[in-house]
């Protein structure tokens, strides 16, 4: 009996030790948590990437709002982490230094209207819960989310310290996606000049693939020219010569982009 009791206690100790190791492993790297927000009666789930040592950095954490592309739409609250920035965060969970908010747009909808309000409500909730620095809010999105980045930035031109639209555009890319465009400049004679005039004080870095046949790079080229003509400050454009529509993997793997982004403050 004594031998059985001793063996049982050894097993308990082993379990506790392994549990402690598991806790340490989790604490040693960032992780995703799921949250939800209600706007105009609609409940929407979103994900937050919480970096390691987040509690110790409360009040000083940068925060990134990421808008996914068309393929990640839905209501599962998870698919938006499977392409673009989400995989990069999982691969760099130990060293990525910022909070990231990943809302999700419903099937067959764009980043506009209530979806943008939900995204911003999720950002506000994350800033309050985890103590992000309001002066270090950043906005990025890919493809449909690139359009969304322009939509939100134009609606809130003084909120974000910098924005990084990836393979986005201004006008609808194809007839079958007639609802995908930058809404607030849709009736402007020159929508590119209108965007440049309204956002010329915001640091911006656009990325696109030269061979993109889904969202053509022409709009980003016109935007860069418009920003230059408007005398904008720090507005950059990188075009990958051999890149097609997936410009996001190269963009989010670019250490220079992240270094530039996190150096910006409002």
Secondary structure, 3 states (H helix, E strand, C coil): CHHHHHHHHHHHHHHHHHHHHHHHHHHCCCEEEEEEEEECCEEEEEEEEECCCCHHHCCCEEEEEEECCHHHCCCCCCHHHCCCHHHHHHHCCCCCCCEEEECCCCCCCCCCCHHHHHHHHHHHHHHHHHCEEEEEEEEEEECHHHHHHHHHHHHCCCCCCEEEEECCCCCCCCHHHCCCCCHHHCCCCCHHHHHHHHHCCCEEEEEEECCCCCCCCHHHHHHHHHHHHCCCCCEEEEEECCCCCCCHHHHHCCHHHHHHHHCCCC
